[in-house]
Amino acid sequence: MVLHPKAKVRVAGQEVTFCCKASGTPVPKKYYWYHNGTLLEKKVHRYGSRLVLRGLAPEQAGTYHCKASTEAGAIKSAPAQLTVLAQGQQSCKPEPEPSLVELPSECPQDAAGSRYYDVGRCPPAPCAGSPADQSGCGADAGRCCGVRRMEMREIPCAGSLLPVKVVAECGCGPCAQPRILVQGRVTAADTGEPLRFGQIFLGGRKVGFTGYKGSFTIEVPPDTQRLVVRFVDRQQRFVDAIKVLPFNRRGGAVYQEVKMLRKKEPVDLDSSRSNAILLGEASGREPVGELVLPAGAFLRPSGEVFRGTVKASVTFLDPRDMATASAASSDLSFTDTEGEIVPLRTYGMFAVDFREGETGAALQTGPVEVRMDAGQVQMPEHLQKMKLWSLNPETGLWEDEGFLRPAGGSRGKREERTFLVGNLEIRERRLFNLDVPEDRRCFVKVRAYSNEKFNPYEQLEGVVISLINLEPQPGYPANPRAWGRFDSVVTGPNGACLPAFCDGQRPDAYSAYVTATLGGEELEAVASSPKLNPNAIGVSQPYLGKLGYRRLDHDDPNLKKTAFQINVAKPDPNNVDETNGPIYPYRSLEECEEAPVSANHLRFYRVEVDKYEYNVVPFKESDLTSWTGDYLSWWPNPQEFRACFIKVQIEGPQEYMVRSRNVGGSHPRTRGQLYGLRDTRSVRDMLLESTSGACVEFKCSGMLFDQSLVDRTLVSIIPQGSCRRTAINSLLREYLNRHPPVAENNHTAAFTMLAPVDPLGHNYGIYTVTDQNPRLAKEIAIGRCFDGTSDGFSREMKADTGTAVTFTCQERPAGRESFFQRLLTAPAEA
């Protein structure tokens, strides 16, 4: 499906056009349209690939999708939502929805003991198209609900007034068109070496190369539903990696680690004899099966039989080895006869590469045989359904090559075994799979949070949640027999729903291993020992007990805390305890996606070093559509986010909070006005005694949102303790002196500067990273800052490397306020 119908909003009486387009051989000519899953009559609506509905009535609202078919098969489009408003009904209410931000710690709490303040938000819902909007199938930027007007408020906080801008009115305007990116790194699954200058293909089109360290950035084309990317090693050391990469439809970048499987060393075969190559004999296990190549099976692309020595490399990916899951190709899906994309459960996949011994030219084969050991299939119902599949490298979908049928025993010591035997011819396709379609399916609800408080309004979007389906050994849930498939989904504003195999009769027939990453950083799962805490895990008893929730370090505290395992026990519809998540039947995807935050769900959270951020103009970094163009916006450009950090060294007996206060410095519209505050706790340097370091974010200097004048942000760095400034980086001081105006630094308990416009680097103690995703820009900058280099990355603080300013702090005499406290209680005097 190359064009999917798009969501539309119309007023009753207007008309709407939905379009879809499929490609294939032969070219699809038959199209069918469905409303809420029911086929629309062709005679009544006279549709082809385009569906036009005139004089809309309210009951025509709902989901629409199309199906295209030929004798080769069928494919369904993604559904599009049609909203039909009554005459005079507003799709964008002028009153903003509630949205809470946390105020700084020195602000008073309200009557309920909360320090949160409602700044309002406008939901980015689509607005109704005008009657003249005849965009039909073209690119429709559309109109969306957004901020029409903001108001400045002032909140009394510790003797001064804290400014905050709140949404006063919402209205319709042009929709934001954020760029959607996937970034990451491609490395070898065995050694971690990077794929240097590998080719990147989208569909059949080459779109670029990986970098020297294996890094890549892909801009996701508009209207993409499945992002199928092929990474090719030009030196042919690795099997081509065909990946279906998750992305965030709401904009910004998602980070992915891609693993490539090293090709097996080729063996020499005599093409005039029959040959057998074992599949999965490595690491002392019984082989899963074998590939039998009869005499005369090798062919040149012209069809001529090849006679001579063949260099044969057959690389088997064995799901009995848990470490191979990340290197598997595609997302193990196929299209059924109805055109739906549905999952497979793998018993192993193999990549073949046959070449002429003399010239290295690629060879194909005539009919060859794949024999699979039936003893390796532990679920008896799978024996009848086992098929052979080949991967379509452009769609990332597996296509049926035929059934595997039971046959007699094999040679030698394995004679008593039963084999499943299938036939195939090896032509252009080089990647094959032993799989069964598995229809016992559910969804698992997972949410990610910015900290361990699990506040509903502190959920993280853009987190990649990955789920690997495991087949546990009976009685040994922690030691799985094999993995069966894997899926990755990106969290939205309401979490993520991950497909998983499940079973209603045996809760432990399938288990799932779940992880979460944000910008390459692993998030932490909730602990399962010394005892389960249902309130923290997010699932109530007794269902939690049935799921057998275990964090990875449950039995061994030395293991990582970044994954959990559960039994995917299909909910019993007659048991009220199991009807509220976190597992949902496959037909209840909508219920899972729209479940309230109070419903059962599984959780990950970010382990924050004490950190606090306050923006005068509220902005949720995980939702780029929440950006507002304002002179006081922390990030002035929603297409490009520049993160700036300063490294502070602290000599003192403990760890200290360090604040950056950021106000307008040189721009006539913002001079003296607050942009925001950042608080960060210093991190101890493990190698230096009584020394810690802090990487503190500040607002970068540069153009404000109108892109007409530069503002040099006036940045004050203030440790929250009894501290005095003892050193300033000499290169930074020189730079600031050469680029006036120079900020006064007459108080020794702080460091003040008009922030540099240039991205200076580690020699100055300033770290600057630009990216299309604000979180990713900050993560990379923090990693460099901890490391004290301009291109490294560390999570261990090297406090005396690449620093900008040094403070010496001591324990304060009892009863004496620090400068920081005096600044809060008596700002004018301080």
Secondary structure, 3 states (H helix, E strand, C coil): CCECCCCEEEECCCCEEEECECCCCCCCCEEEEEECCEECCHHHHCCCCEEEECCCCHHHCEEEEEEEEECCEEEECCCEEEEEECCCCCCCCCCCECCEEECCCCCCCCCCCCCEEECCECCCCECCCCCCCCCCCCCCCCEEEEEEEEEEEEEEECCEEEEEEEEEEEEEEECCCCCEEEEEEEEECCCCCECCCCEEEECCEEEEECCCCCEEEEECCCCCCCEEEEEECCCCCECCEEEEECCCCCCEEEEEEEEECECCCCEEEECCCCEEEEECCHHHCCCCEEEEECCCCEECCCCCECCCEEEEEEEEECCCCHHHHHHCCCCCEEECCCCCEEEEEEEEEEEEEEEECCCCCECEECEEEEEEEHHHCCCHHHCCCCEEEEECCCCCCEEEEEECEEECCCCHHHCCCCEEEEEEECCCCCEEEEEEECCCEEEEEEEEECCCCCCHHHECCCCEEEEEEEEEECCEEEEEEEEEEEEEEECECCEEEEEEECECCCCCCCEEEEEEEECCEECEECCCCCCCCHHHHCCCCCHHHHHCCEECCCCCCCCCCCEEEEECECCCCCCHHHCCCCEEEHHHHHHHHCCCCCCCCEEEECCCCCEEEEECCCCCCCCHHHCCCCCCCCCCCCCCEEEEEEEEEEECCCCCEEEEEEEECCCCCCECCEEEEEEEECEECCCCCCEEEEEEEECCCEECCCCCCEECCEEEEEECCEEEEEEECHHHHHHHHHCCCCCCCCCCCCEEEECCCCCCECCCCEEEEEECCHHHHHHHHHHHHHHCCCCCCCCCCCCCCCCCEEEEEECCCCCCCCHHHHHHHCCCCC
